[in-house]
Amino acid sequence: MNQLLATGRKLLGPSREYESRIDREQSPARMLLVPILSVMAGSMATSTLPLVAGSPLLPPFGLLILLAWRLMRPGMWPAWIGLPLGLFDDLYNGQPFGSSALVWSLCMIAIELLDLRGVWRDYMRDWLIASVLIMLALLAGLGISGLAQPAPEVRIILPQIVVSILFYPLAVRLCARLDGWRLAT
């Protein structure tokens, strides 16, 4: 019986479950593409969900995931990453082209300025920073869309602001899971 098992192991090759995982390299493609594709998927999710509402209610998932990645991994992205990802978001969400690129870039610059000050951050401060940036981004998006036509009142996006702030911890949890998979060997 032992001889049969030994022959089967030779055919199947060495078992991977007992191999050492020390000193292995992560996939460079996975390290680079997982955060970018997750933000792009978040931008597409907002416009592809089959939900019809009279006022904006869905949070800007792309922005939430962008902020979650940036606040969770401070040195991972340069400040200019908001521009291309914001342009991609503009393609899917129907805002005037360039508005998300401008707002997301300003959000990334604001976080960069906070990092330069050397302020110690924990989870609650990150949530507070993200909440303020989400609120300002949604208000700026309303103002930018109001340049082409009369802007609706600010109270129309208050539910979206509240839902977005409450969805931020879920975006952080999703990014943490993706980060664990991204860094796995």
Phi, psi and omega in degrees: 000316179297324180294323178293319177295320179295321178294319179295322179293324178294324180289320183279341182093179182292149179285132182275343185289341181251006179284152179287137177258008179280142176065034172259153180260144176282160178288122180298325179294318179293321180298323184273317192275332184300311179296319182293314180292330178290322176293319179294321177294323176296321177294322180286331183295324182297321183269346183259351177291135182280070180232125179248126180222153180283337178227160180295129181230324182290138177288157175283090186301323179299316178294319179299317181289322176300312179295322180296314178297316185292321180281332180280320181238084189301321186266008187285321186241146171283167183293335183281356183294340178295332181294302182293323179290326175292322176296320176297320179296322178298327180295329186260338189255356174080007174287161174304137186299125180103348182291313178293325178299317179293311184294316181294322177296319177295323176297317180293322177293321178297318178293322179297319178294324176294322178292326179292330179289342178076030179286130178288133183237146170233190185297317182293322177292322176298319178295321178294315178299314179296322180297315179295317180293323178296314180298314180294323180294317179292322176293321177293321176297321176295319179294320180292319179290337177283351177289328183274331181214168180301128183285139174289170180292157183294330184295344180290334180258005178300318176298324179294322178296314181295315179297321180296317179295323179285336178277346183302316178299328176292324177294322178295318179297317178298316180293325177294319177296315178296325180292321176298319178288324180295323183270353180291151180263000000 
